[in-house]
Amino acid sequence: MSATTTPETGHSSRSLHQLGVISGLAAGAWLGAAEAPTKLVTMGFSPFVISLGMVAGVFVARWTVPMALKGTGYIWQDLKEKPHLILWAVLAGMIWAVANTLTVFAIRDVGLSIAFPLWNTNSLVGLFWGWLLFNELKGSAVKDWAKVLGGAAAIMTGACLLALATTHESGGAHPRALQGVLAALGAGVLWGTMYIPYRKAYISGMNPLSFVTVFTFGELGTVYALALVFNGGFSGVSAELTKAQPALFWLFLGGFCWVLGDIFQQYAAKYIGIGRGIPLSNTNQLWGLAWGALVFGELAALGVNAQTLVVAGSLIMIAGATAIGMAEAPASEQASWKRAVRRECDLYNMDSQRVEAILRGDDPLSREKHPRRWWEFLLVAVAIAIFVWLASFAGRQPIAINSFWAAILVAATLAFLLAGSIILWRRTQFS
């Protein structure tokens, strides 16, 4: 497809597609790294407490990162312009919280290398909702449909191979293998559905940084409620948190990594849609496989046949996600997207031209001056102090890791952060 250039900004549709692709790949790196600390569930900690500890880190990061990048003045003004999206953001956070808790059960029962690709079937769910509700793929040529549907079929095939691997270990199937598979697939369904509020927010012109700031209230409240119900109330949760105290720093760190990945994922969903952006961010399965296999040695316990199934399934799923992500939306499909935008604008009485400018990466609100406030620096300092405090009593966990591969993966993840951030800033100033 030839790139089209908008006269208002001089930016081409192809550059937006490339921006979305880069954001999706950066999201994959950080979402993959975020799951590594949940290996602590194998040390006997409650899955609900593991999820609560991680979400607490998410809560801190979701406040400080957007505020540091755009300031509270910008975020507050953005929310005031689209108040109807606040409830959608809270709902998305609640769905995320339940899905994240399910992933902890999945990791406990079938391991990180296998659980990761299974819950990444969320791309299939997101693809369906994107087509049904937001006109994604409508107006596309047969070859574009073939790329997307072929990629979806590859993802499903890879997931089936990974599920098969859980029941063909050399030492026999894990006693809770089926439970772990179902938990991972359930997380995929919930995460795929969660992208409905994402896309609704972005075709209405909301900044991803504003969305995640509200999103975090839904996720923290839901995880805390789950922990209270399933861990014996306040006293039970307090006892579990005390037990897990030496590991809380690592859980907070995992939550922080997740936020960085999720922010990139949201920019991908904004600029290329959930049907394309989410499969690209699902390259986190490659990172999950790398962390599980290279750092934690998960595949060593599997027989040769099972290892082959895991690797083949992962490669097939990655190929499918790549095919979907590379299916750039033609002009006819972009016209369908605009109809979805105008529908939202008519429904909530918004300026469609202003919203369309925001979707091109040209946010009028970003051009306004938003002075920094003293409390912003205070909140950033408090966030840093929390991490330092947790690090002061963090203990080395009895999990065997390969330090060399851990260092390699950390360096690669930081490289994606730097590249993605620079490109987003230069192209959109994080709008």
RODO-2510 file (C-alpha; in nm, 4 decimals, decimal comma):
residues 431
     n   res          X          Y          Z
     1     m     0,0000     0,0000     0,0000
     2     s     0,1318     0,3432    -0,0829
     3     a     0,1644     0,5734     0,2114
     4     t    -0,0790     0,8619     0,2342
     5     t     0,0190     1,1964     0,3850
     6     t    -0,2132     1,4161     0,5829
     7     p    -0,1814     1,7865     0,4922
     8     e    -0,2474     1,8931     0,8499
     9     t     0,0645     1,7290     0,9877
    10     g     0,2771     1,6153     0,6957
    11     h     0,2882     1,2709     0,8553
    12     s     0,2216     0,9620     0,6471
    13     s    -0,0047     0,6736     0,7409
    14     r     0,2930     0,4442     0,6888
    15     s     0,4927     0,6297     0,9536
    16     l     0,2048     0,5772     1,1963
    17     h     0,1993     0,2081     1,1118
    18     q     0,5733     0,1848     1,1734
    19     l     0,5289     0,3702     1,5021
    20     g     0,2628     0,1189     1,6075
    21     v     0,4819    -0,1758     1,5083
    22     i     0,7792    -0,0448     1,7053
    23     s     0,5557     0,0216     2,0066
    24     g     0,4162    -0,3316     1,9856
    25     l     0,7621    -0,4896     1,9766
    26     a     0,8829    -0,2767     2,2701
    27     a     0,5696    -0,3797     2,4591
    28     g     0,6556    -0,7446     2,4002
    29     a     1,0000    -0,7041     2,5541
    30     w     0,8749    -0,5372     2,8723
    31     l     0,5621    -0,7467     2,9191
    32     g     0,7822    -1,0546     2,8934
    33     a     1,0276    -0,9262     3,1529
    34     a     0,7419    -0,8373     3,3882
    35     e     0,6350    -1,1992     3,4306
    36     a     0,9736    -1,3257     3,5491
    37     p     0,9154    -1,2271     3,9174
    38     t     0,5948    -1,4320     3,9257
    39     k     0,8180    -1,7402     3,9318
    40     l     0,8084    -1,6746     4,3073
    41     v     0,4757    -1,8555     4,3126
    42     t     0,6745    -2,1781     4,2945
    43     m     0,8244    -2,0884     4,6341
    44     g     0,4908    -2,1450     4,8094
    45     f     0,3527    -1,7902     4,8176
    46     s    -0,0185    -1,7456     4,7571
    47     p    -0,0998    -1,6612     4,3924
    48     f    -0,3315    -1,3853     4,5167
    49     v    -0,0553    -1,2277     4,7250
    50     i     0,1874    -1,2563     4,4327
    51     s    -0,0664    -1,0765     4,2143
    52     l    -0,1362    -0,8167     4,4854
    53     g     0,2338    -0,7429     4,5319
    54     m     0,2821    -0,7037     4,1591
    55     v    -0,0261    -0,4832     4,1165
    56     a     0,0909    -0,2621     4,4034
    57     g     0,4031    -0,1945     4,1977
    58     v     0,1825    -0,1354     3,8955
    59     f    -0,0239     0,1175     4,0936
    60     v     0,2841     0,3167     4,1910
    61     a     0,4254     0,3114     3,8390
    62     r     0,0977     0,4018     3,6665
    63     w     0,0869     0,7230     3,8653
    64     t     0,4499     0,8270     3,8395
    65     v     0,5409     0,7423     3,4776
    66     p     0,2525     0,9351     3,3098
    67     m     0,2973     1,2243     3,5497
    68     a     0,6708     1,2410     3,4809
    69     l     0,6165     1,2340     3,1029
    70     k     0,3186     1,4695     3,0637
    71     g     0,2428     1,6294     3,4003
    72     t    -0,0730     1,6258     3,6091
    73     g    -0,2089     1,9371     3,4375
    74     y    -0,2185     1,7648     3,0998
    75     i    -0,3635     1,4397     3,2358
    76     w    -0,6347     1,6183     3,4344
    77     q    -0,7379     1,8272     3,1327
    78     d    -0,7457     1,5175     2,9096
    79     l    -0,9732     1,3367     3,1551
    80     k    -1,2026     1,6408     3,1879
    81     e    -1,2531     1,6452     2,8105
    82     k    -1,3558     1,2754     2,8015
    83     p    -1,5192     1,2000     3,1389
    84     h    -1,7287     0,9163     2,9927
    85     l    -1,4108     0,7113     2,9464
    86     i    -1,3205     0,7081     3,3158
    87     l    -1,5652     0,4272     3,3901
    88     w    -1,4354     0,2293     3,0914
    89     a    -1,0794     0,2648     3,2193
    90     v    -1,1767     0,1375     3,5658
    91     l    -1,3604    -0,1563     3,4070
    92     a    -1,0545    -0,2422     3,1981
    93     g    -0,8437    -0,2393     3,5141
    94     m    -1,0802    -0,4802     3,6870
    95     i    -1,0661    -0,7226     3,3942
    96     w    -0,6873    -0,6982     3,3860
    97     a    -0,6646    -0,7783     3,7569
    98     v    -0,8600    -1,1042     3,7271
    99     a    -0,6615    -1,2058     3,4182
   100     n    -0,3299    -1,1305     3,5868
   101     t    -0,4261    -1,3451     3,8871
   102     l    -0,5092    -1,6327     3,6531
   103     t    -0,1638    -1,6050     3,4955
   104     v    -0,0038    -1,6594     3,8360
   105     f    -0,1970    -1,9860     3,8740
   106     a    -0,0937    -2,0839     3,5206
   107     i     0,2745    -2,0207     3,5893
   108     r     0,2520    -2,2241     3,9084
   109     d     0,0922    -2,5204     3,7338
   110     v     0,2592    -2,5378     3,3919
   111     g     0,5536    -2,2959     3,4050
   112     l     0,6314    -1,9623     3,2432
   113     s     0,7534    -2,1002     2,9099
   114     i     0,4244    -2,2802     2,8418
   115     a     0,1723    -2,0513     3,0129
   116     f     0,2900    -1,7405     2,8291
   117     p     0,1958    -1,8513     2,4749
   118     l    -0,1343    -1,9966     2,5943
   119     w    -0,2669    -1,6720     2,7375
   120     n    -0,1455    -1,4884     2,4290
   121     t    -0,4484    -1,6291     2,2503
   122     n    -0,5868    -1,2943     2,3673
   123     s    -0,4874    -1,1682     2,0225
   124     l    -0,7601    -1,3836     1,8679
   125     v    -1,0204    -1,2385     2,1026
   126     g    -0,8958    -0,8856     2,0409
   127     l    -0,8999    -0,9444     1,6672
   128     f    -1,2663    -1,0452     1,6843
   129     w    -1,3697    -0,7438     1,8931
   130     g    -1,1688    -0,5074     1,6726
   131     w    -1,3534    -0,6343     1,3650
   132     l    -1,6976    -0,6420     1,5276
   133     l    -1,6959    -0,3143     1,7195
   134     f    -1,4347    -0,0851     1,5634
   135     n    -1,4414    -0,1655     1,1890
   136     e    -1,0906    -0,3097     1,1855
   137     l    -1,0224    -0,5090     0,8652
   138     k    -1,3476    -0,3833     0,7111
   139     g    -1,2626    -0,2553     0,3651
   140     s    -0,9329    -0,4467     0,3487
   141     a    -0,8260    -0,6489     0,0459
   142     v    -0,8265    -1,0286     0,0405
   143     k    -0,4491    -1,0400     0,0894
   144     d    -0,4787    -0,8356     0,4108
   145     w    -0,7511    -1,0642     0,5412
   146     a    -0,5315    -1,3611     0,4511
   147     k    -0,2406    -1,2222     0,6509
   148     v    -0,4524    -1,1559     0,9562
   149     l    -0,6613    -1,4753     0,9487
   150     g    -0,3582    -1,6860     0,8561
   151     g    -0,1710    -1,5351     1,1476
   152     a    -0,4664    -1,6063     1,3770
   153     a    -0,4701    -1,9706     1,2641
   154     a    -0,0966    -1,9962     1,3304
   155     i    -0,1443    -1,8573     1,6806
   156     m    -0,4116    -2,1143     1,7571
   157     t    -0,1966    -2,3964     1,6173
   158     g     0,0983    -2,2907     1,8271
   159     a    -0,1205    -2,2740     2,1381
   160     c    -0,2432    -2,6285     2,0762
   161     l     0,1138    -2,7557     2,0460
   162     l     0,2082    -2,5913     2,3734
   163     a    -0,0956    -2,7348     2,5486
   164     l     0,0022    -3,0772     2,4140
   165     a     0,3528    -3,0357     2,5536
   166     t     0,2138    -2,9998     2,9068
   167     t     0,0768    -3,3545     2,8932
   168     h     0,3812    -3,5186     2,7376
   169     e     0,6599    -3,4451     2,9816
   170     s     0,9215    -3,7133     3,0130
   171     g     0,8330    -3,7602     3,3778
   172     g     0,4552    -3,7556     3,3252
   173     a     0,2089    -3,4726     3,3159
   174     h     0,2065    -3,2135     3,5920
   175     p    -0,0728    -3,3029     3,8368
   176     r    -0,2346    -2,9630     3,7758
   177     a    -0,1469    -2,9292     3,4061
   178     l    -0,5087    -2,9059     3,2886
   179     q    -0,5873    -2,6480     3,5554
   180     g    -0,2865    -2,4427     3,4463
   181     v    -0,3829    -2,4603     3,0797
   182     l    -0,7398    -2,3486     3,1566
   183     a    -0,6140    -2,0631     3,3756
   184     a    -0,3859    -1,9398     3,0975
   185     l    -0,6590    -1,9624     2,8339
   186     g    -0,9043    -1,7867     3,0680
   187     a    -0,6555    -1,5046     3,1105
   188     g    -0,6322    -1,4810     2,7331
   189     v    -1,0092    -1,4427     2,6967
   190     l    -1,0229    -1,1720     2,9625
   191     w    -0,7251    -0,9793     2,8277
   192     g    -0,8657    -0,9960     2,4762
   193     t    -1,1940    -0,8497     2,6012
   194     m    -1,0091    -0,5841     2,7996
   195     y    -0,8972    -0,4271     2,4726
   196     i    -1,2516    -0,3084     2,4024
   197     p    -1,2143    -0,0188     2,6516
   198     y    -0,8618     0,0426     2,5180
   199     r    -0,9746     0,0957     2,1613
   200     k    -1,2873     0,2850     2,2642
   201     a    -1,0669     0,5285     2,4560
   202     y    -0,8237     0,5870     2,1733
   203     i    -1,0733     0,6369     1,8922
   204     s    -1,2186     0,9006     2,1261
   205     g    -0,8834     1,0788     2,1436
   206     m    -0,7764     0,9954     2,4997
   207     n    -0,4030     0,9816     2,5647
   208     p    -0,2825     0,6331     2,6721
   209     l    -0,1018     0,7918     2,9674
   210     s    -0,4282     0,9391     3,0961
   211     f    -0,6103     0,6098     3,0442
   212     v    -0,3632     0,4008     3,2443
   213     t    -0,3703     0,6511     3,5322
   214     v    -0,7406     0,5765     3,5899
   215     f    -0,7071     0,2124     3,4849
   216     t    -0,4923     0,1377     3,7892
   217     f    -0,7718     0,2032     4,0413
   218     g    -0,9782    -0,0786     3,8946
   219     e    -0,6916    -0,3259     3,8956
   220     l    -0,5653    -0,2539     4,2485
   221     g    -0,9127    -0,2586     4,4031
   222     t    -1,0045    -0,5854     4,2319
   223     v    -0,6832    -0,7687     4,3206
   224     y    -0,7085    -0,6563     4,6814
   225     a    -1,0699    -0,7765     4,6969
   226     l    -0,9684    -1,1156     4,5529
   227     a    -0,6884    -1,1468     4,8058
   228     l    -0,9264    -1,0669     5,0951
   229     v    -1,1855    -1,3205     4,9791
   230     f    -0,9480    -1,6078     4,9061
   231     n    -0,6809    -1,5478     5,1702
   232     g    -0,8881    -1,5312     5,4880
   233     g    -0,9654    -1,1617     5,5089
   234     f    -0,7412    -0,8787     5,6252
   235     s    -0,5518    -1,0866     5,8796
   236     g    -0,4828    -1,3604     5,6271
   237     v    -0,3566    -1,1144     5,3660
   238     s    -0,1384    -0,9406     5,6253
   239     a     0,0141    -1,2728     5,7297
   240     e     0,0860    -1,3683     5,3671
   241     l     0,2397    -1,0276     5,2946
   242     t     0,4636    -1,0600     5,6005
   243     k     0,5712    -1,4041     5,4811
   244     a     0,6427    -1,2671     5,1337
   245     q     0,8216    -0,9540     5,2595
   246     p     1,1686    -1,0514     5,1271
   247     a     1,0152    -1,1025     4,7814
   248     l     0,8006    -0,7868     4,7632
   249     f     1,0723    -0,5821     4,5961
   250     w     1,0887    -0,8254     4,3046
   251     l     0,7114    -0,8212     4,2694
   252     f     0,7065    -0,4407     4,2711
   253     l     0,9799    -0,4449     4,0084
   254     g     0,7735    -0,6826     3,7957
   255     g     0,4769    -0,4470     3,8231
   256     f     0,6910    -0,1539     3,7135
   257     c     0,8135    -0,3476     3,4085
   258     w     0,4567    -0,4399     3,3245
   259     v     0,3515    -0,0740     3,3216
   260     l     0,6249     0,0183     3,0752
   261     g     0,5197    -0,2689     2,8505
   262     d     0,1519    -0,1834     2,8821
   263     i     0,2125     0,1803     2,7900
   264     f     0,3874     0,0732     2,4702
   265     q     0,1065    -0,1750     2,4055
   266     q    -0,1530     0,0983     2,4394
   267     y     0,0278     0,3186     2,1890
   268     a     0,0338     0,0222     1,9499
   269     a    -0,3412    -0,0272     1,9970
   270     k    -0,3962     0,3439     1,9366
   271     y    -0,2031     0,3752     1,6126
   272     i    -0,2583     0,0392     1,4376
   273     g    -0,5625    -0,1030     1,6195
   274     i    -0,6055    -0,3977     1,8536
   275     g    -0,6232    -0,6526     1,5717
   276     r    -0,2651    -0,5684     1,4732
   277     g    -0,1108    -0,4070     1,7809
   278     i    -0,1950    -0,6817     2,0295
   279     p    -0,0457    -0,9680     1,8252
   280     l     0,2752    -0,7671     1,7958
   281     s     0,2888    -0,7092     2,1705
   282     n     0,2351    -1,0840     2,2052
   283     t     0,5918    -1,1325     2,0960
   284     n     0,6274    -1,1200     2,4735
   285     q     0,5875    -1,4958     2,4464
   286     l     0,9340    -1,5084     2,2929
   287     w     1,0669    -1,3129     2,5871
   288     g     0,8725    -1,5313     2,8288
   289     l     1,0203    -1,8405     2,6667
   290     a     1,3671    -1,6864     2,6873
   291     w     1,3301    -1,6001     3,0566
   292     g     1,1787    -1,9369     3,1399
   293     a     1,4191    -2,1489     2,9380
   294     l     1,7470    -1,9558     2,9517
   295     v     1,7281    -1,7925     3,2954
   296     f     1,5156    -2,0373     3,4959
   297     g     1,5968    -2,3574     3,3046
   298     e     1,2335    -2,4649     3,2774
   299     l     1,2767    -2,6710     2,9632
   300     a     1,5461    -2,8874     3,1224
   301     a     1,2755    -3,0862     3,3033
   302     l     1,0987    -3,1735     2,9784
   303     g     1,1766    -3,4591     2,7449
   304     v     1,3088    -3,3994     2,3947
   305     n     0,9654    -3,4388     2,2355
   306     a     0,8039    -3,1920     2,4740
   307     q     1,0877    -2,9418     2,4252
   308     t     1,0398    -2,9686     2,0501
   309     l     0,6672    -2,9014     2,0866
   310     v     0,7296    -2,5953     2,3049
   311     v     0,9841    -2,4430     2,0675
   312     a     0,7814    -2,5260     1,7538
   313     g     0,4607    -2,3920     1,9073
   314     s     0,6296    -2,0697     2,0109
   315     l     0,7855    -2,0147     1,6686
   316     i     0,4538    -2,0785     1,4937
   317     m     0,2757    -1,8316     1,7205
   318     i     0,5436    -1,5688     1,6634
   319     a     0,5136    -1,6171     1,2871
   320     g     0,1369    -1,5739     1,3123
   321     a     0,1673    -1,2571     1,5191
   322     t     0,4204    -1,1182     1,2713
   323     a     0,1880    -1,1828     0,9778
   324     i    -0,0941    -0,9982     1,1537
   325     g     0,1257    -0,7089     1,2591
   326     m     0,2676    -0,6588     0,9103
   327     a    -0,0777    -0,6350     0,7499
   328     e    -0,0775    -0,2566     0,7170
   329     a    -0,4261    -0,1060     0,6984
   330     p    -0,5074     0,0189     0,3452
   331     a    -0,6841     0,3478     0,2828
   332     s    -1,0206     0,1736     0,2480
   333     e    -0,9880     0,0199     0,5941
   334     q    -0,8715     0,3481     0,7442
   335     a    -1,1922     0,5016     0,6092
   336     s    -1,3839     0,2382     0,8079
   337     w    -1,1835     0,3323     1,1179
   338     k    -1,2860     0,6945     1,0686
   339     r    -1,6510     0,5933     1,0611
   340     a    -1,6019     0,4285     1,4015
   341     v    -1,4374     0,7491     1,5267
   342     r    -1,7264     0,9633     1,4070
   343     r    -1,9735     0,7252     1,5701
   344     e    -1,8037     0,7805     1,9056
   345     c    -1,7875     1,1552     1,8484
   346     d    -2,1578     1,1713     1,7668
   347     l    -2,2421     0,9550     2,0677
   348     y    -2,0494     1,1703     2,3162
   349     n    -2,0693     1,5084     2,1402
   350     m    -1,6955     1,5410     2,0650
   351     d    -1,5186     1,7348     1,7899
   352     s    -1,4428     1,4721     1,5237
   353     q    -1,1721     1,6806     1,3538
   354     r    -0,9895     1,7277     1,6827
   355     v    -1,0131     1,3559     1,7605
   356     e    -0,8869     1,2588     1,4139
   357     a    -0,5902     1,4943     1,4586
   358     i    -0,5068     1,3212     1,7873
   359     l    -0,5187     0,9831     1,6132
   360     r    -0,2611     1,1143     1,3653
   361     g    -0,0281     1,1888     1,6566
   362     d    -0,0998     1,5633     1,6533
   363     d    -0,2640     1,6316     1,9897
   364     p    -0,3736     1,9966     2,0260
   365     l    -0,3686     1,9579     2,4044
   366     s     0,0044     1,8753     2,3920
   367     r     0,0725     2,2127     2,2311
   368     e    -0,0732     2,3928     2,5319
   369     k     0,1486     2,4814     2,8262
   370     h     0,0979     2,2754     3,1402
   371     p     0,3239     2,4041     3,4195
   372     r     0,4844     2,1452     3,6411
   373     r     0,3626     2,1378     4,0026
   374     w     0,5709     2,0873     4,3123
   375     w     0,3732     1,7815     4,4191
   376     e     0,4719     1,6018     4,0996
   377     f     0,8345     1,5992     4,2086
   378     l     0,7272     1,4946     4,5583
   379     l     0,5265     1,1973     4,4253
   380     v     0,8170     1,0822     4,2077
   381     a     1,0449     1,1037     4,5123
   382     v     0,7948     0,9026     4,7182
   383     a     0,7772     0,6338     4,4480
   384     i     1,1551     0,6054     4,4403
   385     a     1,1625     0,5915     4,8214
   386     i     0,9136     0,3006     4,8197
   387     f     1,1373     0,0988     4,5898
   388     v     1,4454     0,1808     4,7969
   389     w     1,2611     0,0815     5,1144
   390     l     1,1503    -0,2497     4,9674
   391     a     1,4992    -0,3154     4,8352
   392     s     1,6406    -0,2645     5,1844
   393     f     1,4848    -0,5879     5,3109
   394     a     1,4745    -0,7780     4,9811
   395     g     1,6222    -1,1239     5,0054
   396     r     1,7737    -1,3515     4,7466
   397     q     1,5081    -1,6050     4,6561
   398     p     1,5928    -1,9771     4,6416
   399     i     1,5435    -1,9949     4,2655
   400     a     1,8257    -2,1099     4,0425
   401     i     1,8962    -1,8544     3,7686
   402     n     2,1528    -1,8138     3,4944
   403     s     2,3064    -1,4706     3,5634
   404     f     2,4680    -1,4428     3,2206
   405     w     2,1425    -1,4837     3,0295
   406     a     1,9584    -1,2652     3,2795
   407     a     2,2048    -0,9814     3,2090
   408     i     2,1688    -1,0278     2,8318
   409     l     1,7891    -1,0141     2,8479
   410     v     1,7899    -0,7079     3,0760
   411     a     2,0239    -0,5229     2,8373
   412     a     1,8071    -0,6094     2,5348
   413     t     1,4916    -0,4972     2,7166
   414     l     1,6493    -0,1625     2,8071
   415     a     1,7503    -0,1140     2,4434
   416     f     1,3871    -0,1539     2,3367
   417     l     1,2817     0,0988     2,6011
   418     l     1,5289     0,3578     2,4773
   419     a     1,4474     0,3098     2,1078
   420     g     1,0701     0,3063     2,1585
   421     s     1,0703     0,6116     2,3853
   422     i     1,2821     0,8215     2,1497
   423     i     1,0638     0,7400     1,8496
   424     l     0,7388     0,8078     2,0358
   425     w     0,8667     1,1393     2,1668
   426     r     0,9965     1,2624     1,8338
   427     r     0,6857     1,1571     1,6440
   428     t     0,4044     1,2384     1,8895
   429     q     0,5550     1,3784     2,2126
   430     f     0,3794     1,0842     2,3837
   431     s     0,0373     1,1946     2,2636
***
